[in-house]
Amino acid sequence: MTNSRHLVLYSRQDCHLCDQAQALIEQVIAGSDWQLEKVDIDSDPQLTELYRFTIPVLARIHNASAEATTLNWPFPPSRIKDLLTD
């Protein structure tokens, strides 16, 4: 995805906090053109190393070069909205 309205939720299976984060993000972006991609950190050793203690992590991908702004859990709806307007 290279859409400028691209969000990535770094998570893993059987993570109840990740499920809560996904539900919250989906509520905030409902009716918008934001796209949410869920990425299992266990599918990539580098992601596992980077995020294993901080998931869920929400990232806004800014452009095709993969520059991103991230939020670590917990993030209230207001922080998600701020991320979308940066």
N, C-alpha and C positions, 0 to 999 in steps of 0.2 A: 504494500500500500504506500503510495506517495502522496495521497491526499493531504492537503494542509490542515484538514480537520480530522486528524488521526490521533487516537489515544491508544496507549498500550497498557494493559494491566498485567504486571508481572506477578505470577501466582504459582501455586502448585496444587496437585490433587489433594483432596481431603483436608483442605484449609478452610475452616469456618470463617475466619476473618477475611479471607479472599472472597468467599461467597457474599459476605456482608458488603464488602467494598464494591463488588460487581453490581449488586442490586442498587446500591446508592448511586453509583455512577450512571447506571442505566436510567434511574429516575431523573437525574439532573439533565441528561442529554436527550431525553425522550422528546420527540417532535422536532429535533434539530437535525442538521446534516453531519454531526459528529459521528465518526465510526470508532467503535471500540473493538480492539483485538486483544484477546486473552492469550498470554504466552506462559507456558509451563516452564519454570526455570530449570526443572530437572531434565529438560530436553537438551540442555546445552551446559557443559561444565563451567564455562565462563560466567554464564548467568547465575548458575548455582553459587559459585564463589562470590559473585558480586551482591546477590540479593538474599542469600539463605537466611540471614538473621533479620531482614527488614521487610519481607513480604507481608502484606501486599504493597506494591509500589505502583503508582499511576504515573505514566509518562506521556507528555504531550510532545509528539514528533513535529518539529517545526518545518522541516523541508526534506528534500530528497537526500541530503547529506547525513541525515539521521541525527541532527542536533536535537536535543530534548531537554525539557524541563520536567523535573520529577517531584512527586509528593509521596512522602512515606506515611503509612498508616499510623495513627488515625487521621483521617481528613474529613472534616464536616462539609456539607454541601457548599457552604460559602467559599471554602478553599478550592473546591473543584471549579466553581464558577469563576473564581479569580484566575485559575489556570487557563480556562478557556478564553479569557479576554486579554491575556498577556500578549 
